Every structure is written in structure tokens, then in C-alpha cells.
Amino acid sequence: MAAVGFALVAASCSHPTDETPNAAGPPDIRTIPVDLTIPAVTSDVPAAGRRVRVTAPEYAGTDVHHLLYLPTDWVAGGAYPVIVEYAGNGSYRNQHGDVSTGLVEGSRLGYGISGGSGFIWVCLPFVDETGKRNQRQWWGSVKRTVKYCKTVVPRVCEHFGGDANAIILAGFSRGAIAVNFIGLHDSEIAAMWRGFICHSHYDGVRRWPYPGSGRAAADIRLEHLGQRPQWISHERSVDETRRHLVAACPEGRFTFRALPFRNHTDAWVLRDVPLRRELRSWALDVVRAKRE
């Protein structure tokens, strides 16, 4: 898969002061009208077109939960590719008005990629150290979070027709780092995915305030990737990540794309921009291809 590199301007996962205001810089994504509205979260029984809050039996009596969206064309007995998504850090706001709550309810990528049809969409939590609530900043308990994913994703496939051989793992900001940090944590969880989408940040490119954020640890996780494709995008440009991966994984199947807007957000997928059209095509190609 062809890779195209660009020069990166990094935006923080959690610190809004990291960006320098530049009124003459790239345009704001909000100049493009939205053409998708994500369904409200309910506590209803899962059904086509519904986005519902689900508490796994293992976490009954706690606030730990994930979200399940069944596409508008879903029917019992069918088979559907799956997008599993992790959210960005909470308590983030920058000078452009971009906000990340850290909640599973704030995720957007899966809905924007699918347009609401064709894919089951699952927004997974990071589980806190107590096992009582979703973690809004960074990882909480990595062990609990990895186990939650290993348990819930196969369950969704079994109960709702998810195709276990056509699952894409996606994330924005913290979630983009989690694609590798959680999704390639060990060989068992790594084997679950057909492809990967990382928007804004990438595991190992920057040091963050948690153990294992450096390049040496990230390179070990990257060994679980193999030849499966990754979509890697960032506002403005992606060159820093491209340079990192040229050195760390020169044979990798990476698609690098820059979003020509200044915003640190995943809301661009709710708009009819060229990059969304390309990402949709990429995702369809990934789930249709035979795993090597």
C-alpha cells in the first residue's frame, strides 16, 4: 500500500497549551458543514440504527461500560465488519475550540467511516485501577483494559454477527496511541485485528507521562503488527510519524495522510471532505482483503 509523507506539527493529547496560535495557518474544520449526526446514546436493547450503552456482566454494579452501535442495515443472522474504537484524553481543550471529553460517548471515527451502515461500531473504555469506572485520562489499568477488549469484542461478534476476521481497530489522540499500546499489547490481542486507524498521534513518537511511552517499548509492540495495514493521519501533517516508522518498521504497510485543517479533533469524519472519502475506501479494502 502506498505511503505518502508530510511534515508534522504535533498537538498534545492532554495539554492545550502545546499549540502556538497562528491566525494565518490552516483553516478551521468547522468551516465545513457536517453531513452526519451521530445517534444519541440510549439504554435500549441493541437494534439496527441504535447506539446503546452496555455494561458487561463482569462489571455489573459498576460504571464501567462500552457503546455498541448496530448499523441501519443490520439484521439478525447477518455478518458485518466491525470498527472498534478508543477515545482521546479527557479534559482537553485548545485555543481553536477543539474538545475531547475522554468518554466513550465522545468517539466519532467509526460512525464517520461507516456513515451508519455496513459496520458494527464498538467504543471501548479504558478501565480504571479500581475496576469501577471508565478512565478518562490515559490508561488506568492496562491489564483490565486489555482483558476487557479480549472479552467484549469476541462477544459482540458472537451475539451480533460481527465478522471476527474483519475487525478494524481505530482511535483518536490517546486512542490513536492506544491502537498499538493496547491493541498490540500482546500476541493474543494483536491477532484480533485486520487493520488499524490512528488519527492524531502514534505510539512511540513522543514521550508521554506513563511507563512504556518511549520508542524502545513501542518498537516491541510494533513487532506484533506484521504486514497488516495501518492508516495514519494527523492534522496539518504526519512527517514525524513517517520518519519514526521508516526507521522502526521499514517493511510496514502504512498509509500516511495529512488533514489540511488546524484542529485536533476526530470531528472531520462527520464532514464530506476528500480525506474521509479516501479513508472509507481504505477501510472497505481492508475488510474485504484476505488476511495474509
C-alpha positions, -999 to +999 in steps of 0.1 A: +000+000+000+015+034-010+027+057+017+028+095+014+047+115+040+042+151+052+058+174+078+042+171+112+031+198+137+024+178+169-007+186+190-009+174+226-031+146+238-038+164+270-022+198+272-040+226+253-011+250+256+012+229+234+000+246+202+010+281+192-018+302+179-014+310+142-042+330+127-026+327+093-023+289+095-046+262+081-084+267+081-107+255+108-126+223+102-158+240+113-159+260+081-171+227+065-207+218+074-214+184+090-234+159+070-237+132+096-252+133+131-243+105+155-273+089+171-278+097+208-268+070+233-296+051+249-301+022+273-324+004+249-320-032+236-295-032+207-312-029+173-304-016+139-296+021+140-293+023+178-263+033+198-266+018+232-247+017+265-237-018+275-224-030+309-205-063+306-216-089+331-181-089+346-187-052+356-223-054+368-228-028+395-200-005+383-199+024+359-176+006+335-193+004+301-189+004+264-211+015+235-225-007+208-239+006+175-256-018+151-257-004+115-290+006+099-288-024+076-282-049+104-304-080+106-301-110+129-281-137+113-261-114+091-223-109+091-207-074+094-172-060+097-165-043+129-148-010+139-135-010+175-126+025+187-108+041+216-113+078+226-089+106+232-079+120+266-104+139+287-102+175+299-087+186+267-095+220+251-073+241+229-074+277+216-093+266+185-122+253+205-114+216+200-126+195+229-120+159+240-140+146+270-122+112+273-156+095+273-166+066+251-197+087+242-174+113+225-159+090+199-167+097+162-144+078+139-164+047+135-196+064+126-180+088+102-161+060+084-193+038+081-218+066+076-240+045+100-243+014+077-223-017+069-202-018+100-208-027+136-192+000+158-179-006+193-165+021+215-144+005+243-133+020+276-100+023+294-108+007+327-096+025+359-074+009+385-104+002+408-124-016+381-153+007+390-154+033+362-141+042+328-107+060+328-109+095+312-072+103+310-045+078+299-047+042+306-060+034+341-053-004+344-037-016+313-043-052+324-080-046+329-084-027+297-067-054+276-088-081+292-120-061+286-112-058+249-103-095+247-136-104+263-161-079+248-151-079+211-155-117+206-188-115+225-201-087+201-191-109+172-208-140+186-241-122+196-245-097+168-229-111+137-195-093+138-170-109+114-141-118+136-118-118+105-128-082+095-122-060+126-105-026+123-091-010+155-093+028+154-086+057+177-081+094+180-053+111+200-049+090+232-069+064+213-045+066+183-017+058+206-038+030+222-042+013+188-006+000+194-003+005+231-034-016+239-041-032+205-006-047+201+000-052+238+005-089+234+002-115+206-033-126+216-049-092+214-028-083+184-042-112+165-078-098+167-073-070+141-074-069+103-063-033+101-057-001+122-066+036+120-046+061+140-057+097+138-035+124+156-005+108+174+012+074+173+027+051+198+064+058+204+068+090+185+066+112+217+073+105+253+041+109+275+037+107+313+032+070+317+056+039+317+064+024+284+058+055+263+093+055+248+104+042+214+121+011+227+089-002+243+068+009+213+091-009+189+085-042+209+047-037+205+052-029+168+067-064+163+031-078+167+019-058+136+033-079+109+021-070+074-013-057+084-021-022+071-023+009+092-039+043+083-020+071+100-033+107+098-027+139+116-039+175+114-016+195+092+010+168+085+024+134+095+061+135+088+074+129+123+054+096+125+065+087+090+102+092+099+097+071+131+082+042+112+107+043+083+133+035+109+112+013+132+093-008+107+106-001+071+086-030+056+053-019+072+021-013+052+014+023+062-008+049+046+002+084+058-022+113+052-024+149+064-057+166+072-053+201+059-070+217+089-056+231+122-080+212+145-070+184+169-103+165+166-119+135+151-150+155+140-136+158+105-152+124+097-186+139+101-179+161+071-177+154+034-140+161+030-118+143+005-098+125+032-130+109+046-138+095+012-103+081+009-105+066+045-138+050+037-124+033+006-093+022+026-115+006+053-136-013+028-105-026+010-091-037+044-121-057+055-126-073+020-090-084+017-078-119+027-056-117+057-020-126+048 
